[in-house]
Amino acid sequence: MTVFVVSVPCFLFVLTQAALLPPSTHQALIKHESPAELGLYNNSDKVKILTNNNFNQEVLHRNHSILVEFYNSYCGHCKRFAPLYKDLAGILFGWRDILPVSAIDCAAEENNGICRQYEIMGYPSLRYFGPGFTPSPGNYGKPINTLELKDVVISLARFIVAENRTANMIDWPDFQPLPENIQTANELFEGLNSLCQYVILIYEAENSTLAVEVILHLNRWPDIKVRRVVDLDSAAKYRIDGLQFKIATVSRSGNIVPHSTLENSAESYVDTIKSFLTKQHITEKPYIEPNISSTVSNLENSENNLKNIVNEVKRNKHLIYQADLEMAIYYILYNEIPKSSNIDGEKLLALQRFLSALNRYNPLGPNGQKIISNVYAFVMQNQRELSGQEFERKLKYMTEINRPIFSSNAYVGCIATKPNSRGYTCSLWQLFHYMTVQAANLDKSQDPLEILQAMHGYVKYYFGCTECSEHFQNMAANRKIWNTSTKDEAILWLWAAHNEVNQRLAGDVTEDPNFPKVQFPTNSSCPLCHDEGNTKSTETYPDKKWNKMKVLQFLKNIYNPEYISRFGVTNESLLQPLLEKLRRKRMIGNVFSDVDMRMGMLLYGFCIVMLMVAFKLFGLKGGYRKKPYGHDLLGKV
């Protein structure tokens, strides 16, 4: 008989221990913020944080431009780009009066409408919005199709210089090249503020944006005027030769000083000019930090709560948590799908397949199952086209009349100790593993590709991480996903694919150090899964020998609905009762239904006879004598 590391008694013991944890630990799960709620930027960065509450105010009808990054906080590519975007915000900090750098998290449910309206198809997406911007069909900002910082800066400079200056653009710099007919210093200062002490001239070669960038960097410096010179003959009047000297400062008195730079870059030019201005006692306008209110939380309690959850998960490495499965479903339905602008063709078919599978194999209670069933029916009625907004409207209506739906609203097994790691992506894997096992165990469909096809379509058309989606599709093709011929093979295909992703991302910047990406199951979890014997069921992948039959049994064991942990669930009444509870509830009825009633009557009669015999035997030995209570009560006279 084969002995498995994860046995039924072991699971029951673990679940019992989880139930015995203090209530405060369970409550901690609700209060602990999920990674998606934290975002990739905070108030200490030079990135303006946009939400559905302030997006229109900051972007529409303004007298300045703005750069917006539409990102997804669980997207690995976005996480890797975030440090670069912070660097970009630092580089462009001098431009902030003309072009603030901002970002909006499309992983936050409240931002669904914004991300859907602006037709964000991949993450991260950079959009430039000019002064006076108003959205219209086909006009949702100008995309910047590069993430290389140098190229982003050049693109922004070109967008800005192409804008037509209007009367309300008060602080907008003058980007027009210096006219060739200007001959004297007096003509150079003509029309400028009387406080202006210097005109700074910068030679800019053809197809360069260097002078434009310098003008933007120095826009907050008072008492100066920076101008572009694009003609070498005009530049020569101010001792600029285009080789050694590319900068000249001109005072009101007509004194001209040429300057050389260490490098031919905007940063070097700005450093040279700032050094000169500082010597003239001219400094940048002071920067006033915005008054940002924040809620002070009890960090000590939060850390203790996190430790309790992490300890629970590490102690029970094999458990799958109901909370994680529910979080995945919630995020899919309420965040990912509604962000789609139009759902038609293959994209609509993918949604129908996914909802069909979810309708059959979801782990929710009666209320949740009713919502999924109704939403699935709604989507099936729309055979041609559906909008994300229509889907969201129907979903919210069904939620309102069937609430409460979810028994938990925080991750447990997929909790993160590093900001913006694990969370949704972890729970999504768990959900699809769960569904492949249920599809194999339940006779609801004969299609072995049912879950894999649903997952493939969902990841291709709805998963918010564009890079991850492309990796998955390539892997699916390389691993011949469509050749899967049985439901058990589907379970193993997904297991092998998950391990391949773990191998690729091991040590990546997105990895949580407390939960490293390893090949699962580990040797300590399932020694027999790492069988070194050369059997037909053994597969080498990757750099390991796996006994696929033992792995299959292991996965079917841990994803058995009866062993799904309810640690962290705060409203268990919303879920289906576990079989163990049903057995206890029906225990008395089961006893009587299993015992022959005639034997019961015989035992009852036998007991009566034995009582009567005992009574008579007791009476023959002297019987029962009444005490003279009356005499005792009256006493002696």
N, C-alpha and C positions, 0 to 999 in steps of 0.2 A: 504493500500500500504506500502510495506516494505521500510524503509529509511536506506541507507547504509552510513557508515562513509566516505567512499571514493566514491564520486559521480562524474559524468561526468563533471559538471561545475567546481568542485573542482580541478580536474585534469587539465582542460584547463587553469584555473587560475595559477596553479603551474607551468605548462609548460611555460606560458607567462612570469611569473616572472623569470624563469630560463633564458629565452631568453634575458631578459632585463639586465642581469648581465653584468658588464664591460667585454670587449674582453680580457683584461689581465687575467681575471679569467679563461676563457676558454683555453688560451694559457698555463696557469699554469699546466693544466692537462697533457699537452704533455711533459713538462719539468720535472714534478715530477717523481722521480724514483719509479718503482714498487718494491715490496719486493724481487722478484726473482732476481732483478739486484743487490741487496745489498749483498746477501750471508749471511752465518751465522758467518763468521770470517772476521777479518780485520787486518790491519798491526800492530795493537797494541797487537795482540795475538802472541803466540809463534808457531803458525801454518803457515807453508808455503802455500801460496795460489797458486794453480795450475789452469791453463786454457789450452785451446787448443793451445795457443801460446807457452807455456813453458813446457808442460807436457813431451814431448819426451826428451827435454833437461835435465830435472830434474830426470827422471826415467830410461831412457834407457842408457845402456853402461856406467854406472857410476862405480867409484871405491869404492862406499859405498852402503849401503842398504837405503831403504826409506819406510816409512809407509804412505799409502794413504787412506783417507776416501773418498769414493764416496757417496755423500749425495744429498738430494733434499731440497732446502731451504723452500719449502712450506710444507714439510712432518712433521707432528706433532712429530713423534718419533725422527726425526733428530733434531728438535728444542730442545726437552728435553735432547737429548744426547750431544748437542753442549757444554754446560758448563762442562760436564764430559770430553769431548775430549780436551777442553782447559786445564783442570786440568792434563790430561795425557801428553799434550805437555809440561806443566811445570815440571811434574815429570821426563820426559825423556829429559829435556833440556840439561843435561850434556852429553847425548848420541849423540848430533846433528851432530858431525863430522862423526859418524858411521851410525846413523839412524835419519835423520831429520823427523819430523812429519808434514804431509801435508794434504791438502783436495782439492777436486774439486767439484764444484756445477753442478750437472747434470740438474738442473732446468734452467741453462743458455743455450740458444739456440746454442750458438757457441761451446758448449762442447758436442753436440749431438754425433758427430763422435767418440770421445774418449769413452764416456759411452757405446755406441753401440759396439765398437770394443772389449771392455773388458767385454762384456756380463754381465752387471750389472743388476741383476734381482730384487733386493730389496734394500731398503735404511733404515738406513745407512749400507754400506758395507765397511769392513776394508780389505785391501790387503797389504801383505808384498812383496816387490820387492827386490831381492838380488843384489849384485854387478854384473855388466856386464849383467843385464837382457835384453833379447830380446824377444818380444812377438812372439808366434807361436800358431797354432791351439791346443787348449787344455791347453795352458800355458799362463795364463793372471794374473800371480801373485799367491801368496799363500793366500787363504782366512783365516781370523781369525774369527772363528765361536762363538765369545762371545763378549759382550760389557761390561763385568765386568772388571774394570781397572786392578785389581790384576792379573786376568787371562790373560788379553791382554799382560801385561808386561812379564809374564812367557812365553807365546807363542813367543813373539818377541825375548826374550833371547835365547830360544831354536833354533829358526830359525838362529839367528846370529852365535851362537857357532857351528852350523852344516856347515857353509860356509867354502869352501876350500880357504885358503888364496893364492892369486896370487901375482906376482911381482909388479903389479901396485897398489896394495892395501897398500899403504905406511903407512897410519895411523892406519891400522887394528891391534887391540890388539892381544896379545898372550893368547889364551884361553886354551891352553893345560895344563893339570894338571902337577904340579911339579914332575919331575922324582924322583923315590925312591932312585936312586943311588947318588943323590947329598948329600954330607956330610958336606961341609964347606961353610963359607961365601964367600970365593974366588970362589968356584964353582957356588955359587948362583949368583954372579955378572959377571960371565964369559960371554963374548959376548955382554954385555950391554954397552951403551954409557958411556963414562968416566965421564959425568956430573951427572949420576944417583947416588943419595946419599943414597936412601933407597929401599929395596925390602920389599914389604908388602905382607904377607902371610895370606890367608883367608881359614879357614876350611869350606868345603862344603860337606854336607851329601849327601847320594845317593838320586837321583831324585829331587835334589834341583837346583835352578838356582841362588841362592843368591850371590855366589862369582862372577858369570858372570855379574850380574847386577851391583855389586860394581865396577868391572873392567870398565864397560861402563861409570858409573858415574864419575870415576876418570881419564878418558882417557885424559882430557885436562890439567891435573896437570903435570908439567914438573919435571924432576929430580927424578922420582920415577918409580917403576915397581911393578905392582900388579899381584900376581900369585895365582892360585887355588891350594889347597891341599885337596885331596880326601881320602888320606890314614892316619888313625890316628897314625900309627907307625911313619910315616914320619913327621907328624905334631908335635909329641912329641919331636922331636929333637929341635924344636923351641919354646918349653914351651907352646904349644897349647894342651889343654886337651879335647877339644870338648864339654866341659860343661860350666865352668866359663870363660875360655879364648879360644876364637875362632879366634883371630887376633894376629899377631905378626909383629913387625917392626924390620928389620935387617939392621944395618948400614954397611958400607964398612969395618969398623974396627972390625966387628963381634959382636957388641953389640946387644943383643936380648932383646926386651921389649914386654911382652905379654899384651894384652888389653882385657878388658871385655866391654860388651855393655849393654845398658838399655833394649833393646828389640832384639829379633831375627829377624830383618828385615833389608833390604838393606839400608833404610833411617837411621836407628840407626847406622849401621856399617859405613856408609859414614860420619855421623856427628862425630863419634869417631875418625876416621882417619884424617878428616879435622882439627879437634881440635889439634891433634898431629902435623900435618904438619905446621899449623900456628905458633905453638911455635918454630918450626925449621926455620921459616921465608921462607917457601915455599908456594907460592900462585898459583892459577889457572891462565892460560894464559888469558890475557884480551879479552873480547868479544867486537868486533867491530860491531855496529849496521849497518845493510845494508842500503845503501842510496836509499830510496824508494821515488820516486817523486810522488807527488799528485797534483791534480787540486784543487785550492781553489775556492769554490763556494760562492755565495752570500747567506749565511745562513739565513739572515733576510728575504730576498725575498722569499726563499723556505718555511720558516715557515709561512709567510703571505699567500702564495699560498695554502699551506696545510690547513690553517685555513679557507680560503674561501670555499674550497671544502667540508671540514668537516661540516661547517655551512650550506651549501647547502643540504647536505645529511641529517643532523639532522633536518633541517627545513621541509624537504619533506620525511618523514620516509617511506611513502608507495610507493614511486616511484621506478620503475625498470629502469635501465639506459642502453641505447644502447651500450655505451662504455664497460660496464661490459660483456655483451653478446658477443661482438666482441672479447674481450680479452680472454675469455674462448675458443672460436673457434680457435683463433690464436694459443694459447698455446697447445691445443690438436693436431692440424694439424702439426705445425712447430716444436714442441718440444717433446711431449709425444710419439706419434706414431713412429716418425723416430728413436727413441732410441732403438727400438726392433731390435735384430739381425736377427732372423728368425720369420716369421709370417706364420703359417700353422695350419692345423687342426682346433680345436675349437677356437684358437686365430684368425685365418683368418675369420672364420664364425662370430665371435664377431665384427670384424672390418667391415665386410660387412653389418651387421645389423645396426651398429651405423651410418655408412655413409649413409645408406638408409634413416634412420630417419632424419639425419641432412640435407640430400638433400631435404626432403619434408618440413621441418619445421624450416629452419634457418632464422634469421632476417637480413641477409645481402642484399646489393643492387645487381643489375644485374651482376656486375663483380664478386662479391663474389659467387653468386649462380652459375655462369658459372664454376668457379674453382671447387666448391664442386661437381657439376654434372660430370665434366670430371674426377676428381679423383675417384669418386664413380664408374664410368664406367671402369676406369683402374683397380681398385681393383677387380671388378666383373669378369674381363677377366682372372685374375689369380686365378684359381680354386684350385690349389694345394699348391703353396708356393709363398711367396713374402718376400723380405728382407726390413728392415727399410730404407736401403740406396736407394733401388729402389723406394720406396714410396716417399722419400725425393727428389730424382732427378726429378720425375714426377711433384711433387708439386711445386718445384722451377721453373721448365720450364713453367708450367701453370701460375704461379705468374708473371713471367717475361713478358709474352705476354698479360696479362690481367690487369697489374697494372695501377692505384692504386686500392687496394682492400678494405682496412679498413678505416673507417671514423674517427677512433680515435685509439690511441695507449697507453692509460693510464686508470687505474681504476678510477671510480667515486664513485658509491654506495659501492663498495668493497674496497675502499681506506683504507690504514692502517695508524694508528698513532703510532703503535709500530712496530719496524722492524720485518720483516718475519712473519707477521700475516695477516689474511684475504687474499686479493688478489685473486689468482687463485682458491683456494678451495671455496671461497665465490661465485665467478663468475660461477663456475661449477654447483653449486646448482641452481643458477639463471637460467642458460641455460636449465637445465633439467626441472625445473618448467615451464619455458616458453614453452618448447616443449610438455609437457603433456597437457597444456592448448590449444595449437594450434592443437594438435592431436584430442582433444575433440571437438573443434569448426569447424574444417575443415573435410570434408568427403573424405579423401584421403586413408584411410585404415579402415578395419573393425576389425582389431586386437586390442583388449583393452590392450594387453601386449606389444605393439610395442615399446613404449618409455622406459618402465621399463626394458624390455629385453635388449634393446640397452644400457641402462645405466649400468645394471648389468654386461654385457659382457665387457664394456669399463673399469669399475672400477676393475674388476677381472684381466684383462690381460694387461691394459695399464696405469692405474693410478699409479703415481710414489711413493705414500706413501704406503708401504707394510702393515704396521700396520692398516692404515685406510681402506685399501682394505679388509683385513681380518675381521675387525669389520663390514664393510658394508655387506659382504657376510653372516656372522653369523646373523646379524639383518634381512637380507632379508629372510633367512630361518625361523627365529623365528616369523616374522610377516607375513609369508605365502604369499610372493610376487606373487607366481604363481597361487594363488587362485583369483586374481583380475579379475573381470568378465566384467567390463564396463570401458569406458574411464574416466568417472567422478570418479570412484573408484580409477583409476590410479593417478589422480590428488591428491586425498585425501591420498592415500597410501604414496606418496612421501612427502606430507606435514607432515604426522605423523612421518615418518622416519627421516625427517630433525629435527623435534622437539626432537626426541629421542637422536639424535647426539648432539644437543645443550644442552640438559640436562646432557649428559655424560661429555661434555667438559666445562661446566660452571665452572668458577674459575680456569681452567687449566692454566698452565704457557704459553700456546700458545694463550690465549685470549687477545684481544685488550681491554684495560680498557675503551676506549671511545665508544666501540661497544660491550657491554657484550652480551653473548649468552643467549637469553631469549626465552620463549615459544611464538611463533608467530601465529596469530597476538595478540598483547597485548590488554588488555582491553580498553586502550585509543584509539587504532587503530580501533577496531571493537567490541564495547560492545555487539552487538547481537550475535557475534561468541561465546561469553561466556555465552550463555543462560543457566540459572539454572533450567529451566523447564524440567520435565521428559517426553520428547517427544521421538518418535521413532528415530529421527535424532540426538539424543544426545549421545555422546561417552565420557567416562571418560578416559582421557589420557593426560599427566601423572599427576596425582593428580589434574586434572582440568576437568570440564565438558565443552565439546565443542558442539555447535550446528553445525553439519557437513554440513547441507544445507547452512547455512549462511557463513561458512568458504569457501565452494565451490564457492559460488557467489562472495565472497570477492577476492579469488584467480583469478577467471576468469576476474574480473574487473581490478586488478592491472597488470595482465600479458596480457591484451588486447594490441595488437600491436599499436593501435591508442594512447595509453596512455604511451607508452614507452618513457621516457625522452631522449631528444637529447642534454641535457646539457653535455658539454665536447666534443661534436662532432665538428671536425674542418673542415670537408669536407662533408657537408650534401648532396652535389650533387651526391655522390656515393650511396645514399640510395633511397629507393622507396619513392615517394612523399606521404605525409600524406593525408588522405581523405579530411581533412579540406582545405588543399591547393588546391587540385583538384577541390573542390567545388567553391572556390573563382576564380580559373582560368576559370572555365566554367560557371561562374555566368550569364554573359550576354546571352550566348547561351541557358542556361537553362530557362531564363526568356521568351525568344521568343518562345521556343519550348513548354512552358507550357500555353502560352496565345493564345487564338483563334485568328488566323490571320485576320479573317473577322471582329472581334471586333476591332482589331487594325486599319484596314482600315476605319471603321466607325468613330472611334475617330479622325483619321487624317482628314477625310472629314468635320466632325463637327467643328474642329478647324479652317479650311479654311473659312467656311461659317461665323463663328463668327467674324473673322478678317475683312471680307468684309463688314458685317453689321456695325461694329464699324467704319470703314473708311467712309461709306456713311453718317452715323449720324453725324460724326465730320465735314464733308464737308458741310451739310445743315445749320449749324450754322454760316456760314460766309466764309467758305472755307479757302483756303490757299492763302495769298497775298504775292507776291514777293516784296522784298525790293529793292529800286532803287540803286543797288550796284554801277552802273556806276556813278550816281550823287555823291555818297559818296566818290568814289575813286578820282573824278576830283576836288571835293571841290567847293566852291562858287567862282564865278568870278565877 
